[in-house]
Amino acid sequence: MFGYVEGAFTGAKKGDNPGKFEIANGGTLFLDEIGEMLLELQASLLRVLQEREVVRIGGSKPIPIDVRIIAATNKNPNDEIAYNGSFRSDLYYRLNVFTIELIPLRERTEDIPELTSYFIEQLNATGGFSSKTITKEALELLVKYSWPGNVRELKNMLERSYYLAGHSHMITADPLPAHVWSDSGSIIKKAAFSTNTLMDIKKMSDQIEKQELTEPLVQYRGNISKTAEKLGISRTTLYRKLREYQLK
């Protein structure tokens, strides 16, 4: 984010390296999932925003910047400040110049069929199939679900179901997680699955996610920042998943 000078730390690339702020100078920098940022980094970010200059890691020369910041989070900053102490109030007030609150997916269920169609089209273009579609029953369950994870959860769930469908051209309701069936009032039908079947589905889902993590890790030779950027998740989330799947 802040860049570094040559020799600033072990493994640093030869030559100075500009950070995101320098690259975005004169433009806009989007900070996604800012609620996951470590407190130490929050202090550094606040200093950059207040001083309008950045100092590269290992350097001493302040570099003036003119950057518009757009920050996003799926958490309530006021709760994180008041109850969890995981977000600095001074940084929040510095960022909170203009707020846009996105409507939760559960409050705009009419968008779910269109979003579902869009994500399946994307998967068809990259997943080796050209005509997979979703059954009416599965779509009805998706519409009834409350979606605490919003659009990201929908995309993730569709991707898992897409691959669990195997060579079938239909994405059925069967592979959908038990909490989706329960939330929609269909838990009795879901209970008809054997325990072994559900365990097999969970195991296969974990294998898919583990593979999704492994590929960019190998591609970027263990570079956490590039891997997290490729996956579209925060570094904190990536570290948690690496621990969960015991990846190094």
DRENDOGU-252348 format. One record per residue (C-alpha): residue in one letter; x, y, z. Coordinates in pm, whole numbers, padded with zeros to 5 digits, always signed. Layout:
N
AXYZ...
This chain:
248
M+00000+00000+00000F+00279+00244+00091G+00562+00113-00128Y+00920+00045-00024V+01277+00134-00110E+01540-00111-00229G+01671-00328+00056A+01389-00231+00295F+01334-00594+00393T+01441-00945+00300G+01288-01049-00030A+01222-00696-00152K+01251-00662-00529K+01554-00480-00665G+01490-00110-00703D+01232+00111-00537N+00869-00001-00553P+00582+00252-00552G+00278+00169-00339K-00090+00186-00423F-00116+00549-00313E+00159+00662-00549I+00016+00461-00837A-00328+00613-00776N-00192+00969-00745G-00429+01207-00921G-00702+00946-00926T-00906+00715-00703L-00800+00432-00469F-01062+00174-00369L-01001+00008-00032D-01223-00298-00006E-01305-00473+00325I-01145-00191+00523G-01314-00325+00836E-01065-00616+00826M-00760-00387+00834L-00522-00436+01126L-00513-00153+01380E-00145-00087+01307L-00223-00036+00939Q-00520+00183+01027A-00285+00421+01209S-00057+00436+00903L-00351+00495+00671L-00485+00774+00891R-00146+00947+00886V-00134+00933+00505L-00486+01074+00474Q-00416+01357+00716E-00074+01456+00584R-00154+01388+00217E+00186+01232+00176V+00335+00885+00200V+00675+00757+00311R+00789+00432+00157I+00889+00149+00390G+01259+00183+00460G+01265+00537+00326S+01256+00883+00480K+01144+01113+00198P+00776+01218+00211I+00604+01185-00127P+00305+01419-00183I-00013+01246-00302D-00353+01359-00420V-00586+01060-00405R-00961+01023-00363I-01042+00732-00130I-01343+00504-00164A-01366+00250+00119A-01605-00041+00157T-01692-00277+00441N-01959-00535+00520K-01940-00448+00890N-02104-00168+01087P-01815+00071+01168N-01999+00217+01468D-02034-00131+01621E-01669-00212+01550I-01567+00110+01727A-01806+00093+02022Y-01818-00279+02100N-01522-00455+01942G-01252-00190+01945S-01134-00320+01609F-01168+00004+01415R-01028+00346+01495S-01289+00617+01543D-01055+00889+01410L-01003+00694+01086Y-01376+00638+01051Y-01453+01009+01087R-01176+01091+00841L-01318+00853+00582N-01688+00914+00646V-01730+01223+00431F-02003+01075+00214T-02176+00742+00280I-02353+00511+00036E-02532+00221+00204L-02600-00070-00031I-02934-00243+00012P-02891-00601+00146L-02974-00876-00100R-03249-01007+00129E-03434-00677+00076R-03415-00695-00304T-03492-01057-00374E-03623-00961-00720D-03257-00925-00822I-03167-01283-00730P-03287-01454-01053E-03100-01203-01269L-02783-01225-01060T-02805-01604-01062S-02833-01609-01439Y-02537-01371-01472F-02309-01576-01245I-02399-01903-01418E-02321-01745-01756Q-01979-01648-01620L-01922-02003-01494N-02032-02149-01827A-01774-01930-02001T-01487-02049-01780G-01596-02381-01630G-01588-02603-01936F-01967-02618-01990S-02167-02400-02225S-02527-02461-02128K-02562-02526-01755T-02872-02380-01596I-03050-02390-01261T-03371-02571-01177K-03685-02386-01069E-03677-02556-00728A-03320-02447-00660L-03392-02090-00768E-03696-02076-00539L-03478-02177-00243L-03226-01905-00331V-03501-01643-00343K-03636-01747+00000Y-03293-01751+00168S-03195-01448+00384W-02839-01401+00242P-02636-01272+00538G-02333-01273+00305N-02518-01080+00033V-02407-01104-00333R-02069-01259-00251E-02239-01545-00069L-02472-01599-00366K-02179-01608-00609N-01982-01846-00387M-02279-02078-00336L-02356-02092-00707E-01994-02168-00792R-01984-02459-00548S-02317-02595-00671Y-02201-02554-01031Y-01899-02781-00983L-02080-03023-00754A-02329-03077-01038G-02049-03247-01227H-02131-03320-01589S-02501-03257-01543H-02640-02957-01730M-02876-02881-01441I-02784-02719-01109T-03037-02875-00874A-03133-02788-00517D-02963-03100-00378P-02610-02960-00323L-02734-02640-00158P-02623-02617+00208A-02859-02730+00483H-02894-02376+00621V-03044-02264+00288W-03310-02535+00310S-03376-02453+00677D-03400-02079+00615S-03653-02135+00340G-03867-02372+00548S-03763-02682+00353I-03545-02849+00614I-03762-03162+00626K-03695-03232+00261K-03325-03164+00306A-03319-03412+00595A-03392-03686+00345F-03024-03673+00248S-02811-03925+00430T-02537-03803+00662N-02277-03960+00434T-02410-03771+00133L-02388-03438+00315M-02037-03520+00436D-01932-03607+00082I-02068-03276-00047K-01888-03083+00228K-01564-03268+00156M-01591-03197-00215S-01667-02829-00149D-01361-02801+00074Q-01146-02964-00192I-01267-02715-00452E-01194-02417-00226K-00853-02557-00133Q-00770-02592-00501E-00886-02235-00565L-00643-02116-00297T-00354-02334-00408E-00346-02231-00775P-00278-01858-00724L-00042-01934-00433V+00171-02143-00667Q+00132-01890-00949Y+00258-01604-00731R+00513-01818-00542G+00352-01766-00203N+00303-01390-00237I+00013-01323+00001S-00076-00978-00134K-00097-01088-00497T-00283-01407-00406A-00543-01218-00200E-00587-00966-00482K-00633-01246-00736L-00896-01414-00516G-01072-01087-00435I-01040-01128-00059S-00851-00948+00217R-00510-01065+00342T-00666-01139+00682T-00927-01367+00522L-00658-01538+00315Y-00443-01606+00622R-00746-01755+00799K-00821-01986+00506L-00457-02092+00480R-00462-02192+00846E-00794-02370+00800Y-00662-02583+00513Q-00309-02606+00658L-00151-02451+00348K+00192-02289+00357
